[in-house]
């Protein structure tokens, strides 16, 4: 019995150390994943606003059409011009 109990004790210590390391790692992962998602949403929103504002400036209108001729269509967070 003492031969088996030594192996069980070692396995329990290894499991406890693994959990001790894994829980903070999961918390940190979730924290940084949330920060990255927030950054992604903000960058997507800002880029959409930039593209939409560029369509309103006649000098920067690369399509060669007037503002009232362009219908801005959002697809996947980006803006596209459709006639």
N, C-alpha and C positions, 0 to 999 in steps of 0.2 A: 504494500500500500504506500509506503514512503517513497518508493521509486516513482510511482504515478503522481503523487502529490507535488513533487518537485517540478514536474513538467507542467502541471496545472497552475501552480503558482507563477511560473515563468510566463505562461500564456496570459494569465490575468494581468500581470504587470505590463506586458506588451500591449494588451488591449486598452488598459487604462491610459498608457502613454499615447497611444494612437488617438484615442478620443480627446485627450488633453490638447493635442496638436490640431486635430481635425476641426473642432468646434470654432476656435478663433479664425482658422483659415476660411471656413464657410461664411462666417460673419463678415470678414474682410472682403471676400469675393462678392457677396451680395451688396455690400456698401459700394464698392467700386463699379459693379455692374450698373447699379442705379445711377451713379454719377455719370457714367459713360452714356447711358440712355438719355439722361437729361441734357447732356451736351449735344448729343445727336439730334434731339428734337429741336433744341435752340438753334443749332447751325442750319437745320433744314428750314426752319421758319425764317431765319435771317436771309438765307439764300433765296427763298421764294419772294420775300419782300424786295430784295435787290433786283431780281429779274422783273418783277412787276413794276418797280419804279423805273427801270430802264425802258420799258415799253411806253411809258408816259412822256419821255423826253424825245422830241422830234429829231434832234441832232444825233442821238444815239440809236435811232430806230434802224436796225440793220435789215429789217424786212422791207423797208421802202414803202410802207403803208401808213396811213394816218391812224391815230389812236381809235377813232370811232369805227374804223374798219376791222380792228383786231379784237377778237374775243379771246381772253386769256383762259386757258383750260388747265386746271391743276390735275396732275396725274402723278401719284406717288410722291407728293410733296414738292414737285418741281412744276414750274409754270411753262406752258407751251402756247404758242400763238396759233390760233386757228381762224380761218377766214369764214 
